[in-house]
Amino acid sequence: MQQIDCILLVDDDEITNFVNESLINDLAAAQEVLVTTSGQQALNVIKQRSRSNSCLPSLILLDMNMPGMNGLEFLQAYERLEESLRQSVIIVMLTSSNNPTDVAKIERSNLADMLNKPLTEVKLKHILKKYFS
């Protein structure tokens, strides 16, 4: 399996972040894993890493339902970032929502993919194979 440079996890649930980060590390799927607990924090990390010429995420695993800035609001703000910060980034929405309204909004957004939680080894390998092979 190919290792990518950097994965950004965006989920308000710290246990989910811990489990997902552990899975990524166990599979050696990324050289670096960044973890944020809000959409705004994720945007700040992207901007900060850009200013410091640090590696930007190649893959963002984004939770749908978060307090403050939810996943769709993050996407809207993300689209307003400079093109150089957004190029070649794959964003995958991880959600436990089966709400048809949420699914319709996700399908209209600028996402590479949508997966139901939890993230598993099979799902992660599928993402990496599909978008990074």
C-alpha positions as CSV (number, residue, x, y, z in Angstrom):
1,M,0.0,0.0,0.0
2,Q,1.3,3.4,-0.9
3,Q,2.0,5.8,1.9
4,I,0.8,9.4,1.4
5,D,2.5,12.5,2.9
6,C,-0.2,13.8,5.3
7,I,-3.8,13.0,6.4
8,L,-5.9,15.5,8.3
9,L,-8.6,14.2,10.6
10,V,-11.5,16.5,11.3
11,D,-13.9,15.2,13.9
12,D,-15.2,16.6,17.2
13,D,-15.1,13.2,18.8
14,E,-11.7,12.6,20.3
15,I,-12.2,8.9,20.6
16,T,-13.0,8.6,16.9
17,N,-9.9,10.7,16.2
18,F,-7.8,8.4,18.4
19,V,-9.1,5.2,16.7
20,N,-8.7,6.7,13.2
21,E,-5.2,8.0,13.9
22,S,-4.3,4.6,15.3
23,L,-5.6,2.8,12.2
24,I,-3.7,5.1,9.9
25,N,-0.5,4.7,11.9
26,D,-0.9,0.9,12.2
27,L,-1.3,0.7,8.4
28,A,1.6,3.1,7.8
29,A,-0.8,4.9,5.5
30,A,0.7,8.4,6.0
31,Q,4.0,9.9,7.0
32,E,2.1,12.4,9.2
33,V,-1.4,12.5,10.7
34,L,-2.9,15.8,11.8
35,V,-5.9,15.8,14.1
36,T,-8.4,18.6,14.7
37,T,-11.7,18.7,16.5
38,S,-13.5,21.4,14.5
39,G,-13.8,22.7,11.0
40,Q,-12.4,26.1,12.0
41,Q,-9.4,24.4,13.7
42,A,-8.8,22.4,10.5
43,L,-8.9,25.6,8.4
44,N,-6.4,27.2,10.8
45,V,-4.1,24.3,10.5
46,I,-4.1,24.4,6.7
47,K,-3.4,28.1,6.7
48,Q,-0.7,27.8,9.3
49,R,1.0,24.9,7.5
50,S,0.9,26.9,4.3
51,R,2.6,29.9,5.9
52,S,5.3,27.7,7.4
53,N,5.8,25.8,4.2
54,S,4.9,22.6,6.0
55,C,3.4,19.6,4.2
56,L,-0.3,20.2,3.4
57,P,-2.8,17.3,3.7
58,S,-3.3,15.1,0.7
59,L,-6.3,13.5,2.3
60,I,-8.9,15.1,4.6
61,L,-11.3,12.8,6.5
62,L,-14.1,15.1,7.5
63,D,-17.0,14.5,10.0
64,M,-20.4,15.7,8.9
65,N,-21.9,16.7,12.2
66,M,-19.8,18.9,14.4
67,P,-20.8,21.8,16.7
68,G,-19.8,25.2,15.5
69,M,-18.7,24.6,11.9
70,N,-20.1,21.4,10.5
71,G,-18.6,19.4,7.6
72,L,-20.6,21.2,4.9
73,E,-19.8,24.6,6.4
74,F,-16.1,23.6,6.4
75,L,-16.3,22.7,2.7
76,Q,-17.8,26.1,1.9
77,A,-15.0,27.9,3.8
78,Y,-12.4,25.6,2.3
79,E,-13.6,26.5,-1.2
80,R,-12.8,30.1,-0.4
81,L,-9.1,29.3,0.3
82,E,-6.4,30.0,-2.2
83,E,-6.3,27.5,-5.1
84,S,-2.7,26.6,-4.1
85,L,-4.0,25.3,-0.7
86,R,-6.7,23.2,-2.2
87,Q,-5.0,21.6,-5.2
88,S,-4.6,17.8,-5.2
89,V,-6.5,17.4,-2.0
90,I,-9.0,14.5,-1.6
91,I,-11.8,15.2,0.9
92,V,-13.8,12.2,2.1
93,M,-16.9,12.8,4.3
94,L,-17.2,10.3,7.2
95,T,-20.8,10.3,8.5
96,S,-23.1,8.3,10.6
97,S,-26.1,10.2,9.2
98,N,-28.7,8.4,7.1
99,N,-30.8,11.6,6.9
100,P,-31.8,12.0,3.2
101,T,-31.4,15.8,3.5
102,D,-27.9,15.4,4.7
103,V,-27.0,12.8,2.0
104,A,-28.4,15.1,-0.7
105,K,-26.3,18.0,0.6
106,I,-23.2,15.9,0.7
107,E,-23.8,14.6,-2.8
108,R,-24.1,18.2,-4.1
109,S,-20.9,19.3,-2.4
110,N,-17.3,19.2,-3.8
111,L,-16.3,15.9,-2.2
112,A,-14.3,13.0,-3.6
113,D,-16.3,10.5,-1.6
114,M,-18.7,9.8,1.3
115,L,-18.4,6.8,3.7
116,N,-20.4,5.7,6.6
117,K,-18.6,5.6,10.0
118,P,-16.7,3.9,11.3
119,L,-13.5,4.1,9.3
120,T,-12.2,0.6,8.9
121,E,-9.0,-0.9,7.4
122,V,-11.0,-2.0,4.3
123,K,-12.5,1.5,3.8
124,L,-9.1,3.2,4.3
125,K,-7.3,0.9,1.9
126,H,-10.1,1.5,-0.6
127,I,-9.7,5.3,-0.3
128,L,-5.9,5.0,-0.7
129,K,-6.1,2.7,-3.7
130,K,-8.9,4.7,-5.4
131,Y,-7.3,8.1,-5.1
132,F,-3.6,7.6,-4.5
133,S,-2.4,4.6,-6.5
